[in-house]
């Protein structure tokens, strides 16, 4: 025995808890004019755009300005590839000039420090890797050698030095 569609069903095994479902018509989904895109086309487009963004060149932030490791070492990077390495001894600083070259196309980003004007690094090149953490810090690891084969391939806790913007 079935009552009116607007009332509850009297079938004990299928009670109609929401009477409007019995009279509701099925509607086809509608799209606005801006949504006349097939779902598969939209999915392919999103995947393609994600792929393109992932393949773009990585952001190459240069560590310009003054930086300190808070343990007596400071580096000053000028935009034209020249720098100063300051080592504090009490109230005085030992200042060494150098040139540097950063290659952001490598992973990790590489840095070469060379052309030291004095000190133990004079005549040598420091082959390193660098990673900008934020605009206020970076970490660097380097090895001295005759060619880039000595360059570290990863950061480690023993040899990596962290610098902070002054």
N, C-alpha and C positions, 0 to 999 in steps of 0.2 A: 504494500500500500504506500504510495508516494503522495505527499502533500504538495501544495502549491510550490513552485520553484523559489518563491520568496520566503519560504519558511524552511524549517529544518527538515531533513530527510528522516523518515521513520525507519529506514533500514538500520538495524542494530549493528551490522558489521561495517557500514560506511556512513557514519554520521556526517552530515554536511555542516561543518563548523562555520563556514563563511558563505552565506547564501548568495552573495553577489558573484561568486565563482561559477555558479550554475548558469547564470545568464550572461556572463562576460563573453564577448566575441574576441577571437584571436585577431590581432592586428599585425600587419607586416611592419618591420622596422622602417622608419623614415629617416632620411638624411637631408640635412640642409644643403643648399647649393654649394657651400664650401666643403661639404663632406661627401661629395660624389666621387670618392676614391675607393676602389676595390680594396678590401682589407689586406689581401696578399701584396698588392702594390704598395700600400702604406708600410707594411712590415719590411719589405725589401728596401724601401727608401730609408727607413730608420736604420737598418743594419748597414747599408752602404755609407750613410753619413757617420755612423759610429766608427766604421773602418777608416774613413778618411781622416777623422779627427785623431784617431789613434796613430796614424801614420805621419802626422805632421811633425815637423822638426820640434825637438824638445826645447823648452825655454832655456836660453843661455844667459843666465844672470852672472854678471862679472862681479867679483868681490872688490869693487872700487871703494876707496876711502881707507880709513884707519881701523885696524882690528887688533885685538889683544887676546892672548890665551890666558890672561889673568895670573900668569906665573913668571912674568918678567920678559916675555917675548911679545913684540908688536910687529905687525906688517902693515905697510901703507902701499896700496895699489893705486897707481895713476892710470887714467883711461888709455894713455898712449903706450901701454905695455912696459912701463918702468915702475920700479918699486923701491922701497926702503925696508930693511930688516933691522929692527932696533932690539938690542939686548940690554936689559937693565943690570947694572952692577952697582948696588947700593943706590947712590943718588945720581949716578952718571949713566949715560947710554953709549953703547958701542953701536955705531951706525954703519951699515953696509948697503950699498946700492946694488941693484940687480935688474935684469929684464925678465919678463915672463911672457909665456904664450899659453893660452887656454884653447883647447879643442873640444867643443861641445858635441861634435858629431860622434865622438867615441863614447862607449858606455863601459865603465863610468867615465865621466868627463876627465880629460887629462890636463895636466899643467906641467910646464917645463920652467924651472927657475935657473937662470944662467947669467953669465957676464958679471959675476960678483967682483967688486972693485978691490976687495981685501978679505982677509980672514981665511979660515980653514977651507971654505968652499971656492976660493979664488981659482979659476981655471977649470972648474968642474961644473957639471950640470946636475941639478936635482930633478929627477924624473918622478912625477907624482900623479896622484888622482885627487880630485877635489869634488866636494858635494855641498851645494848651498842648501842649508837646512831651512832657513827662513831669510828674510831680508836683514836679520840681525845676527846670524851665525852661519858658519860653515865649518866643515871638517876637511882635513888634508892629510895625506900620507905620501911620503916620498922616500926615494933611495938615491944615493949618489952613485954615479957610474959613468962609463965611457959611452954607452949607447942606451937606447930606450928599452933594451931587453931586461934591464933591472927594475923597470917600472912595476910597482905593486899592481895586482889585479883586483884586490878587495881591501876593504877597511878592516882593521883588527883593533882590539882594545889596547894592545901594547904600544904600537907605533903610530896610531892615529892621533892627531892633535886637533882640538876644537878651538876655534877662534870666535870672538864675539865683537860686534861693532862697538867702537869707542864712542 
